[in-house]
Amino acid sequence: MTSSVERAQLILAHDDHNPQDAVVPPIVQTSLFTFSSYEEMVATYRGDLERPVYSRGLNPTVRALEDKMAALELAEDAIAFASGMAAISAAVLSNVAPGDRIVVVRNVYPDAFRLFGTYLKRMQVAVTYVDGTDHDAVEAALPGARLFYLESPTSWVMEALDVGALAAMARRHGVFSVIDNSWATPIFQNPLELGVDLVVHSASKYIGGHSDVVAGIVVGSKEDIGRIRGEIYPYLGGRIAPMDAWLLLRGLRTLPQRVLAHQESALTLARRLCERQEVACVYHPGLASLPAGLRGTTGLFSIVLADDIDMRTFCNTLKLFKLGVSWGGHESLIVPGDVGLQQKSEPNSARAFGQSPQSVRLHVGLEGTEALWQDLSGALVAAHKP
Ligand SMILES: *Cc1c(COP(=O)(O)O)cnc(C)c1O
């Protein structure tokens, strides 16, 4: 594990080629790039010369981010987007056509689930959901499928999948595979090395790491990323802004240290929560042995409160854990499962994501393990119904 962290630290070290010896790369805040001559413009349009033309295509700050992410994921290429969902839709849409069927592991990120259930259905792409821990079920679902979409660990219930084994199955059946690696980050899991074809990240989480950017990235081979560059993003757009790419480059510098700190605090709290009578269940992949290929755990996990714990009092007593969606920043956050279950638009879909009325998702931030434990244990005591 140390070696993969150190490898990442070296990738993130200072670049000697920054202009004017700047230690920080510049934000190239421009929409277009001018040409010095007619000949240069013609050569660029012909493809004889690779240089920036327009920032929806190539922007040097964005390119610097893409190069770092490709290196961290041991990939040939990467393409950055204005959100994780833009990255997911580009990765999936560039690989399906009407009449295709895709296989998706259960408990994926809710908006990915909605993309498959609404948009893809409208495109006449069929979706089969499988339990990613049931390899026989996966094996049975893959033949004839066009794409296999994974997330590991999965959302909410945090099922840590054997990504290498699942990717090998997909290969055997000639099925293209895509994985959401936002939770593990490139520090703890490199799915391309495990045989997956494309990796997507919501960079809004640990890559940015400071809850100040919404962005996404797709990482893969030159050919697969080239297909997205050529076919999908020119029409769908959704590219990241240079300023946001710069913020992600800044966040990346501390990614190895941050995820190590999230790992340690979250694992300590998860183990202590297991001992508490107020807690019926803890979903944290680090409480069991990790599947091959997952080298560590981060700060996001879920618990189920015992029936005699009042959710409202628990949430309202917490001080350091704020009520809020998203995760991956400095701050600790909670999402009560019953809020999702009360969502007006789709009253039953939250159950498809593993949420139950007494469940709570926690993001353990960087405020300090003991302070966070005091906050949690105090709220558990206060929320005990008489
Ligand atoms: C947040 C999230 C996404 C979506 O990313 P956005 O940047 O919010 O569009 C995708 N997958 C996972 C696992 C996420 O947590």
The ligand as a Gaussian input file, in Angstrom:
#p B3LYP/6-31G(d) Opt

LIG

0 1
 C      -21.585000      12.322000      -6.441000
 C      -21.422000      11.052000      -7.161000
 C      -21.591000      10.982000      -8.550000
 C      -22.056000      12.160000      -9.371000
 O      -21.097000      13.145000      -9.422000
 P      -21.466000      14.702000      -9.606000
 O      -20.118000      15.335000      -9.648000
 O      -22.282000      15.088000      -8.423000
 O      -22.221000      14.835000     -10.878000
 C      -21.340000       9.779000      -9.164000
 N      -20.980000       8.690000      -8.462000
 C      -20.829000       8.705000      -7.141000
 C      -20.445000       7.467000      -6.429000
 C      -21.046000       9.880000      -6.440000
 O      -20.939000       9.896000      -5.120000

